[in-house]
Amino acid sequence: MSPRRIKITCGVELKGTVNEGLESQPVAVEIKDSEGSVILIRTATSDANGEFD
């Protein structure tokens, strides 16, 4: 019997605003599982208004 693979897909929408003085700077996002292990790291750059998505 061959092993079964299960693919789970979930969508995450990330939006936010950085503090004043940090506009146009990179934002790091770290996602952890329920045990606290890091499962994903992504970066985004905030715009001139400090907003990112």
C-alpha positions as a Markdown table, in Angstrom:
| # | Residue | x | y | z |
|---|---|---|---|---|
| 1 | Met | 0.0 | 0.0 | 0.0 |
| 2 | Ser | 1.4 | 3.4 | -0.9 |
| 3 | Pro | 1.3 | 6.3 | 1.6 |
| 4 | Arg | -1.5 | 8.8 | 1.2 |
| 5 | Arg | -0.7 | 12.4 | 0.9 |
| 6 | Ile | -3.0 | 15.0 | 2.3 |
| 7 | Lys | -2.7 | 18.6 | 1.1 |
| 8 | Ile | -4.1 | 21.3 | 3.3 |
| 9 | Thr | -4.4 | 24.8 | 2.0 |
| 10 | Cys | -5.4 | 27.8 | 4.0 |
| 11 | Gly | -5.4 | 31.4 | 3.0 |
| 12 | Val | -4.0 | 34.1 | 5.2 |
| 13 | Glu | -4.5 | 37.7 | 4.6 |
| 14 | Leu | -2.0 | 40.0 | 6.3 |
| 15 | Lys | -2.6 | 43.8 | 6.6 |
| 16 | Gly | -1.2 | 46.3 | 9.0 |
| 17 | Thr | 0.5 | 49.6 | 9.7 |
| 18 | Val | 3.9 | 50.2 | 11.2 |
| 19 | Asn | 4.8 | 52.8 | 13.8 |
| 20 | Glu | 5.7 | 56.3 | 12.8 |
| 21 | Gly | 9.3 | 56.6 | 11.6 |
| 22 | Leu | 9.3 | 53.0 | 10.2 |
| 23 | Glu | 7.5 | 53.8 | 6.9 |
| 24 | Ser | 9.0 | 52.1 | 3.8 |
| 25 | Gln | 10.8 | 49.6 | 5.9 |
| 26 | Pro | 10.6 | 45.8 | 5.7 |
| 27 | Val | 8.1 | 44.0 | 8.0 |
| 28 | Ala | 8.9 | 40.4 | 9.1 |
| 29 | Val | 6.1 | 38.0 | 9.8 |
| 30 | Glu | 6.7 | 34.7 | 11.7 |
| 31 | Ile | 4.0 | 32.1 | 11.8 |
| 32 | Lys | 4.2 | 29.3 | 14.4 |
| 33 | Asp | 2.3 | 26.1 | 14.8 |
| 34 | Ser | 0.4 | 25.2 | 18.0 |
| 35 | Glu | 3.6 | 23.9 | 19.6 |
| 36 | Gly | 5.5 | 27.1 | 19.0 |
| 37 | Ser | 7.6 | 25.9 | 16.1 |
| 38 | Val | 8.2 | 28.3 | 13.3 |
| 39 | Ile | 6.6 | 27.1 | 10.1 |
| 40 | Leu | 6.8 | 30.1 | 7.9 |
| 41 | Ile | 8.7 | 33.4 | 7.7 |
| 42 | Arg | 7.8 | 36.1 | 5.2 |
| 43 | Thr | 8.6 | 39.8 | 4.7 |
| 44 | Ala | 6.7 | 42.7 | 3.2 |
| 45 | Thr | 7.7 | 46.3 | 2.8 |
| 46 | Ser | 5.5 | 49.0 | 4.2 |
| 47 | Asp | 4.6 | 51.9 | 1.9 |
| 48 | Ala | 5.2 | 55.6 | 2.5 |
| 49 | Asn | 2.1 | 55.7 | 4.7 |
| 50 | Gly | 3.4 | 52.8 | 6.8 |
| 51 | Glu | 0.8 | 50.3 | 5.5 |
| 52 | Phe | 1.6 | 46.8 | 4.3 |
| 53 | Asp | -0.3 | 43.8 | 2.9 |
